[in-house]
Amino acid sequence: MPEIIDDANLLAGLSAAASVDLAPAGEPWKVLLVDDEPDVHPVLHLALDDVRIDGRGLRLFDAFSAEEAKLALTAHPDIALILLDVVMESDRAGLDLVRYIRDELARRTVQIVLITGQPGYAPQRQVVSDYQIDGYLLKSELSAERIFVAVHSAIRAHRLMREQESLQADLHQKVQELDATLVVLRESESNLIRAQSVAHVGSWTYELGRDEMRLSAETCRIFGLCAGTRGSYESYLARVHPDDRPAVEEAWQATMAAGTVFQHEHRIMIGETVRHVRQQADLSRAADGTPLRCLGTTQDITERKQVEEELRRSNAELEQFSYAISHDLRQPLRMVASYMQLLGISLAEQLDDEQREHFKFAIDGARRLDQMLVALLEYSRVGRLGEPPAWLETRAIVDEALLFLQPAIAEAQAKIRVRGHWPRAWVRPDEILRLLQNLIANAAKFRLAGRCPEIRVVSRVARGQWCLSVADNGVGIHPGQLGRLFQVFQRLQSRANYEGSGVGLALCRKIAEHHGGRIWAESAGDGQGSRFCVSLPLTGFLSDGRRVAREPVGQSRAVDRLNRNIDD
């Protein structure tokens, strides 16, 4: 069930957010609210009903499922913004709707902001990388100010994109009919300059026959050139960072050969200053296929790259801090536990039963804390330390995991079945071993009294992914708790009944994401057992960004037949 918004700051800030009035009234911006939780809609209405952006109010539409949202999009093709829940009629209903809007409807200007109460189903990094979304908010962190800022930014981005689309179409037409429309082009030039300046997007045309580039004023500003400067292919390459020139030339030659849209991000040099740009261009050809000219745009993305780099640096510092804390705290903690034991032994004859129990509690607490620090230390190491990635027989990994877990399996009297097709995969051996150990150990640990644990470990290959599942007949998981499973220190069972640090599943999630995959859990409810599923790409990337080619298999048909016969 989606999480209900419960934020005291939300209602308190509504009056301030709703009081914004920028300009006289105009046609309202259309905003679609898509969420299967009825309680969410009144809150969003309360936060947005009186908001005005650029002198225009908001017209709000409600949809309680992805199918209702599709009908609304058909009825209102000019919707500017969608506030979209992820988990509705299915775990991926919201993400599938994003694909439908971008791919089938081909609507690029409509802004999509995800609002989720279950980030485990849609990790922020993954969805930002894999889906064309324009914002990401957690229901647990919502406030009136956050809603207003997200909506305000999205509406203005929509407006700029619509203006840019219009300007680009107009510019393309004028280039094709340059001699006949030169006066009209000059009349619209000032508007184009203002729009490009606001969006930090310049335009350019390249006449291939003359090897001549005409640059807009904003493009000249981005490259540190005087307004009106004209260039050539070689003069542009001279501005490109030396390390990026081979990639730019390769992408350009591919466009010339295939006639595809040119898209590329790279660095440029302005004196000693380095800036980042995104180039996009459409190539027009003569009747015989000869390339004639390109109409393109240049976007300054330096600030975005700086933010991304700062985020990477902050994450690295956080991981290093976590490692240092976990490592440095263990030594004094072990000393405390050891001295408590020695003190308990030396005073054994002077202590009564209650005092001995207190000593025991203190020692056990120190040991549990040490176990948690070890788990945090291991969590912080994922992706930073450990074995490098390599091609590995996945069946060998599961066999090694079962060997390490043999004492726990024997104690639980668990029955283990391993089935399916076990491929070779490009993985970090130590991390995947830890993932399998955690999943199988949990299946054996979280068992029901009086029921012999039955554990099924199934592997298959589907669409270039290694799909692994670990299923059991144990305590099960309440459906409302599935979203909490992979968070650090989240425990669904009492410590008195089941020992553990609360870090194991969070570690599994981090390992899966570090390999470019994902992990999720399924359960029919308490006492109904559970199944943990992992999907990892069979190929990966080297540290320098080069893709690892997949090893030849030569048995795809046999693999497909085997996969169909797996009872998962």
QUIGIBEL-V73923 format. One record per residue. N is the residue number from 1. RES is the residue in three letters. PHI is phi in radians with two decimals (NA if undefined). PSI is psi as a letter, one per 20 degrees, with the letter a starting at -180 (none if undefined). Layout:
n: <N,N>
res: <RES,RES>
phi: <PHI,PHI>
psi: <PSI,PSI>
//
This chain:
n: <1,2,3,4,5,6,7,8,9,10,11,12,13,14,15,16,17,18,19,20,21,22,23,24,25,26,27,28,29,30,31,32,33,34,35,36,37,38,39,40,41,42,43,44,45,46,47,48,49,50,51,52,53,54,55,56,57,58,59,60,61,62,63,64,65,66,67,68,69,70,71,72,73,74,75,76,77,78,79,80,81,82,83,84,85,86,87,88,89,90,91,92,93,94,95,96,97,98,99,100,101,102,103,104,105,106,107,108,109,110,111,112,113,114,115,116,117,118,119,120,121,122,123,124,125,126,127,128,129,130,131,132,133,134,135,136,137,138,139,140,141,142,143,144,145,146,147,148,149,150,151,152,153,154,155,156,157,158,159,160,161,162,163,164,165,166,167,168,169,170,171,172,173,174,175,176,177,178,179,180,181,182,183,184,185,186,187,188,189,190,191,192,193,194,195,196,197,198,199,200,201,202,203,204,205,206,207,208,209,210,211,212,213,214,215,216,217,218,219,220,221,222,223,224,225,226,227,228,229,230,231,232,233,234,235,236,237,238,239,240,241,242,243,244,245,246,247,248,249,250,251,252,253,254,255,256,257,258,259,260,261,262,263,264,265,266,267,268,269,270,271,272,273,274,275,276,277,278,279,280,281,282,283,284,285,286,287,288,289,290,291,292,293,294,295,296,297,298,299,300,301,302,303,304,305,306,307,308,309,310,311,312,313,314,315,316,317,318,319,320,321,322,323,324,325,326,327,328,329,330,331,332,333,334,335,336,337,338,339,340,341,342,343,344,345,346,347,348,349,350,351,352,353,354,355,356,357,358,359,360,361,362,363,364,365,366,367,368,369,370,371,372,373,374,375,376,377,378,379,380,381,382,383,384,385,386,387,388,389,390,391,392,393,394,395,396,397,398,399,400,401,402,403,404,405,406,407,408,409,410,411,412,413,414,415,416,417,418,419,420,421,422,423,424,425,426,427,428,429,430,431,432,433,434,435,436,437,438,439,440,441,442,443,444,445,446,447,448,449,450,451,452,453,454,455,456,457,458,459,460,461,462,463,464,465,466,467,468,469,470,471,472,473,474,475,476,477,478,479,480,481,482,483,484,485,486,487,488,489,490,491,492,493,494,495,496,497,498,499,500,501,502,503,504,505,506,507,508,509,510,511,512,513,514,515,516,517,518,519,520,521,522,523,524,525,526,527,528,529,530,531,532,533,534,535,536,537,538,539,540,541,542,543,544,545,546,547,548,549,550,551,552,553,554,555,556,557,558,559,560,561,562,563,564,565,566,567,568>
res: <MET,PRO,GLU,ILE,ILE,ASP,ASP,ALA,ASN,LEU,LEU,ALA,GLY,LEU,SER,ALA,ALA,ALA,SER,VAL,ASP,LEU,ALA,PRO,ALA,GLY,GLU,PRO,TRP,LYS,VAL,LEU,LEU,VAL,ASP,ASP,GLU,PRO,ASP,VAL,HIS,PRO,VAL,LEU,HIS,LEU,ALA,LEU,ASP,ASP,VAL,ARG,ILE,ASP,GLY,ARG,GLY,LEU,ARG,LEU,PHE,ASP,ALA,PHE,SER,ALA,GLU,GLU,ALA,LYS,LEU,ALA,LEU,THR,ALA,HIS,PRO,ASP,ILE,ALA,LEU,ILE,LEU,LEU,ASP,VAL,VAL,MET,GLU,SER,ASP,ARG,ALA,GLY,LEU,ASP,LEU,VAL,ARG,TYR,ILE,ARG,ASP,GLU,LEU,ALA,ARG,ARG,THR,VAL,GLN,ILE,VAL,LEU,ILE,THR,GLY,GLN,PRO,GLY,TYR,ALA,PRO,GLN,ARG,GLN,VAL,VAL,SER,ASP,TYR,GLN,ILE,ASP,GLY,TYR,LEU,LEU,LYS,SER,GLU,LEU,SER,ALA,GLU,ARG,ILE,PHE,VAL,ALA,VAL,HIS,SER,ALA,ILE,ARG,ALA,HIS,ARG,LEU,MET,ARG,GLU,GLN,GLU,SER,LEU,GLN,ALA,ASP,LEU,HIS,GLN,LYS,VAL,GLN,GLU,LEU,ASP,ALA,THR,LEU,VAL,VAL,LEU,ARG,GLU,SER,GLU,SER,ASN,LEU,ILE,ARG,ALA,GLN,SER,VAL,ALA,HIS,VAL,GLY,SER,TRP,THR,TYR,GLU,LEU,GLY,ARG,ASP,GLU,MET,ARG,LEU,SER,ALA,GLU,THR,CYS,ARG,ILE,PHE,GLY,LEU,CYS,ALA,GLY,THR,ARG,GLY,SER,TYR,GLU,SER,TYR,LEU,ALA,ARG,VAL,HIS,PRO,ASP,ASP,ARG,PRO,ALA,VAL,GLU,GLU,ALA,TRP,GLN,ALA,THR,MET,ALA,ALA,GLY,THR,VAL,PHE,GLN,HIS,GLU,HIS,ARG,ILE,MET,ILE,GLY,GLU,THR,VAL,ARG,HIS,VAL,ARG,GLN,GLN,ALA,ASP,LEU,SER,ARG,ALA,ALA,ASP,GLY,THR,PRO,LEU,ARG,CYS,LEU,GLY,THR,THR,GLN,ASP,ILE,THR,GLU,ARG,LYS,GLN,VAL,GLU,GLU,GLU,LEU,ARG,ARG,SER,ASN,ALA,GLU,LEU,GLU,GLN,PHE,SER,TYR,ALA,ILE,SER,HIS,ASP,LEU,ARG,GLN,PRO,LEU,ARG,MET,VAL,ALA,SER,TYR,MET,GLN,LEU,LEU,GLY,ILE,SER,LEU,ALA,GLU,GLN,LEU,ASP,ASP,GLU,GLN,ARG,GLU,HIS,PHE,LYS,PHE,ALA,ILE,ASP,GLY,ALA,ARG,ARG,LEU,ASP,GLN,MET,LEU,VAL,ALA,LEU,LEU,GLU,TYR,SER,ARG,VAL,GLY,ARG,LEU,GLY,GLU,PRO,PRO,ALA,TRP,LEU,GLU,THR,ARG,ALA,ILE,VAL,ASP,GLU,ALA,LEU,LEU,PHE,LEU,GLN,PRO,ALA,ILE,ALA,GLU,ALA,GLN,ALA,LYS,ILE,ARG,VAL,ARG,GLY,HIS,TRP,PRO,ARG,ALA,TRP,VAL,ARG,PRO,ASP,GLU,ILE,LEU,ARG,LEU,LEU,GLN,ASN,LEU,ILE,ALA,ASN,ALA,ALA,LYS,PHE,ARG,LEU,ALA,GLY,ARG,CYS,PRO,GLU,ILE,ARG,VAL,VAL,SER,ARG,VAL,ALA,ARG,GLY,GLN,TRP,CYS,LEU,SER,VAL,ALA,ASP,ASN,GLY,VAL,GLY,ILE,HIS,PRO,GLY,GLN,LEU,GLY,ARG,LEU,PHE,GLN,VAL,PHE,GLN,ARG,LEU,GLN,SER,ARG,ALA,ASN,TYR,GLU,GLY,SER,GLY,VAL,GLY,LEU,ALA,LEU,CYS,ARG,LYS,ILE,ALA,GLU,HIS,HIS,GLY,GLY,ARG,ILE,TRP,ALA,GLU,SER,ALA,GLY,ASP,GLY,GLN,GLY,SER,ARG,PHE,CYS,VAL,SER,LEU,PRO,LEU,THR,GLY,PHE,LEU,SER,ASP,GLY,ARG,ARG,VAL,ALA,ARG,GLU,PRO,VAL,GLY,GLN,SER,ARG,ALA,VAL,ASP,ARG,LEU,ASN,ARG,ASN,ILE,ASP,ASP>
phi: <NA,-1.04,-1.32,-1.46,-1.18,-2.45,-2.29,-1.13,-1.30,-1.12,-1.17,-1.13,-1.73,-1.12,-1.10,-1.19,-1.20,-1.40,-1.49,-1.24,-2.49,-1.57,-2.80,-0.97,-1.13,-2.50,-1.11,-1.22,-1.27,-1.61,-2.18,-1.81,-1.78,-2.07,-2.82,-1.43,-1.62,-1.01,-1.21,-1.27,-1.09,-1.03,-1.13,-1.15,-1.06,-1.07,-1.32,-2.06,-0.97,-1.78,-1.31,-2.18,-2.23,0.95,1.37,-2.09,-1.37,-2.02,-1.89,-1.73,-2.08,-1.96,-2.41,-1.90,-2.81,-1.14,-1.17,-1.08,-1.11,-1.08,-1.11,-1.12,-1.17,-1.19,-1.28,-2.30,-1.17,-1.71,-1.05,-1.61,-2.53,-2.15,-1.68,-2.13,-1.37,-1.58,-1.63,-2.29,-1.16,-2.59,-1.10,-2.08,-1.01,-1.13,-1.16,-1.11,-1.15,-1.03,-1.01,-1.05,-1.14,-1.33,-1.61,-1.39,-1.45,0.96,-1.70,-1.66,-1.49,-1.13,-1.51,-2.15,-2.02,-1.36,-2.15,-2.17,-1.74,-2.31,-1.09,-1.08,-1.41,-2.52,-0.97,-0.98,-1.06,-1.14,-1.21,-1.11,-1.31,-1.66,-2.21,-1.47,-1.95,-2.05,-3.06,-2.57,-2.25,-1.71,-1.05,-1.20,-1.96,-1.22,-2.56,-1.06,-1.14,-1.10,-1.08,-1.08,-1.08,-1.08,-1.17,-1.01,-1.13,-1.15,-1.10,-1.15,-1.11,-1.04,-1.07,-1.14,-1.14,-1.15,-1.10,-1.14,-1.01,-1.10,-1.16,-1.13,-1.10,-1.13,-1.13,-1.05,-1.11,-1.23,-1.16,-1.11,-2.09,-1.02,-1.11,-1.44,-2.10,-1.07,-1.11,-1.10,-1.07,-1.15,-1.16,-1.61,-1.10,-1.12,-1.10,-1.10,-1.08,-1.08,-1.09,-1.16,-1.13,-1.11,-1.50,0.98,-2.23,-1.81,-2.18,-2.78,-2.20,-2.23,-1.54,-1.15,-1.07,-1.68,0.91,-2.25,-1.92,-1.88,-1.97,-1.27,-1.06,-1.19,-1.11,-1.06,-1.10,-1.03,-1.62,1.19,-1.89,-1.24,-0.98,1.60,-1.11,-1.95,-2.32,-2.44,-1.08,-1.20,-1.17,-1.19,-1.02,-1.13,-1.47,-1.29,-0.99,-0.91,-1.23,-1.73,-1.05,-1.00,-1.17,-1.12,-1.10,-1.09,-1.14,-1.17,-1.11,-1.12,-1.12,-1.07,-1.35,-1.72,1.29,-1.44,-1.20,-1.47,-2.41,-2.84,-1.94,-2.77,-1.72,-2.20,-1.93,-2.08,1.17,-1.66,-1.56,-1.85,-2.23,-1.91,-2.29,-2.02,-1.82,-2.46,-2.59,-1.97,-1.73,-1.87,-2.22,-1.32,-1.05,-1.49,1.60,-1.23,-1.09,-1.85,-2.66,-2.12,-1.96,-2.42,-2.25,-2.13,-1.98,-1.41,-1.98,-1.04,-1.07,-1.07,-1.12,-1.13,-1.11,-1.08,-1.16,-1.12,-1.12,-1.09,-1.15,-1.12,-1.11,-1.11,-1.12,-1.12,-1.12,-1.13,-1.09,-1.06,-1.10,-1.10,-1.07,-1.08,-1.27,-1.32,-1.42,-1.18,-1.08,-1.14,-1.17,-1.11,-1.12,-1.04,-1.10,-1.15,-1.18,-1.12,-1.11,-1.08,-1.13,-1.10,-1.20,-1.18,-1.79,-0.95,-1.32,-1.70,-1.69,-1.55,-1.08,-1.13,-1.17,-1.10,-1.13,-1.13,-1.03,-1.09,-1.06,-1.12,-1.16,-1.09,-1.10,-1.10,-1.15,-1.09,-1.11,-1.09,-1.08,-1.14,-1.14,-1.06,-1.10,-1.11,-1.06,-1.13,-1.08,-1.22,-1.41,-1.05,1.49,-1.91,-2.16,1.77,-1.30,-1.27,-1.18,-2.79,-1.25,-2.46,-1.31,-1.15,-1.13,-1.14,-1.17,-1.17,-1.13,-1.16,-1.08,-1.13,-1.14,-1.11,-1.58,-0.97,-1.05,-1.16,-1.14,-1.15,-1.10,-1.40,0.99,-1.44,-1.77,-1.92,-2.10,-1.99,-2.42,1.77,-1.70,-1.89,-1.48,-1.52,-2.43,-1.56,-2.48,-1.51,-0.99,-1.15,-1.24,-1.15,-1.08,-1.10,-1.04,-1.14,-1.04,-1.10,-1.16,-1.23,-1.09,-1.10,-1.07,-1.37,-1.32,-1.51,-1.84,-1.56,-1.06,1.45,-2.07,-1.23,-1.11,-2.10,-2.12,-2.00,-1.95,-2.11,-2.26,-2.66,-2.07,-2.58,0.90,1.31,-2.01,-1.57,-1.85,-2.10,-2.37,-2.18,-1.99,-2.48,-1.98,-1.55,-1.19,1.30,-2.42,-1.15,-0.92,-1.23,-1.77,-1.06,-1.20,-1.58,-1.02,-1.73,-1.63,-1.13,1.13,-1.60,-2.09,-1.68,-2.05,-1.10,-1.11,-1.12,-1.64,-2.40,-1.24,2.78,-1.61,1.41,-1.96,-0.97,-1.24,-1.09,-1.10,-1.06,-1.09,-1.12,-1.10,-1.07,-1.18,-1.12,-1.59,1.38,-2.03,-2.60,-2.43,-2.63,-2.16,-2.33,-2.81,-1.41,2.37,-1.02,1.32,-1.83,1.31,-2.66,-2.39,-1.87,-2.05,-2.23,-2.15,-2.23,-1.17,-1.26,-2.05,-2.57,-2.26,-1.39,-1.10,-1.56,1.65,-1.25,-1.32,-1.53,-1.21,-1.27,-1.17,-1.11,-1.77,1.25,-2.54,-1.05,-1.15,-1.13,-1.11,-1.06,-1.12,-1.14,-1.07,-1.17,-1.61,-1.36,-1.58,-1.86>
psi: <p,q,p,p,p,n,o,h,i,g,h,h,j,g,h,g,h,i,i,p,o,h,r,q,q,a,p,q,p,p,p,p,o,o,p,i,o,h,h,h,g,h,g,h,g,h,h,i,h,j,p,p,p,l,j,p,a,p,o,p,q,p,p,j,r,h,g,h,h,g,g,h,h,g,h,n,i,k,p,h,q,p,o,p,q,g,o,d,i,r,h,j,g,g,h,h,h,g,g,g,g,g,g,g,i,l,o,h,h,p,p,o,o,p,o,q,i,m,i,h,i,m,p,g,g,g,h,h,g,i,q,m,r,j,q,o,q,p,h,i,j,q,r,h,g,g,g,g,g,g,g,g,g,g,g,h,g,g,g,h,h,g,g,g,g,g,h,g,g,g,g,g,g,h,g,h,l,g,h,i,j,h,g,h,g,h,h,i,g,g,g,g,g,g,g,h,g,g,i,k,p,r,r,q,q,o,o,h,h,i,l,p,p,p,p,r,h,h,g,g,g,h,j,k,q,q,p,i,p,q,a,r,g,h,h,g,h,h,i,q,p,h,h,i,g,g,h,g,g,g,h,g,h,h,g,h,g,i,j,r,p,p,p,q,p,r,q,q,p,n,c,i,p,p,q,p,q,p,p,p,q,p,p,q,q,r,h,j,i,p,p,g,r,p,p,r,q,p,p,o,k,g,g,g,h,g,g,g,h,h,g,g,g,g,g,g,h,g,g,h,g,g,g,g,g,g,g,h,h,h,g,h,g,h,g,g,g,g,h,g,g,g,h,h,g,h,j,g,i,i,q,a,g,g,h,h,h,g,g,g,g,g,g,h,g,h,g,g,h,g,g,g,h,g,g,h,g,h,g,h,i,p,i,g,r,a,q,q,q,r,p,q,o,h,h,h,g,h,h,g,g,h,g,h,j,g,g,h,g,g,h,i,l,q,p,p,p,p,r,a,p,o,r,p,q,n,r,o,g,h,g,h,g,g,g,g,g,g,g,g,g,g,h,h,g,m,q,q,p,j,p,p,p,p,p,p,o,p,q,r,p,p,l,j,q,o,o,p,q,o,q,r,k,b,h,r,p,p,h,i,i,h,i,i,g,j,q,p,k,o,p,i,q,p,h,h,h,o,q,r,i,j,i,g,h,h,g,g,g,g,g,g,h,h,j,j,a,r,q,r,q,q,q,i,a,p,j,j,r,r,p,p,p,p,o,q,q,h,r,b,q,r,h,j,i,p,q,p,q,p,q,p,g,j,k,g,g,h,g,g,g,g,h,h,i,p,n,none>
//
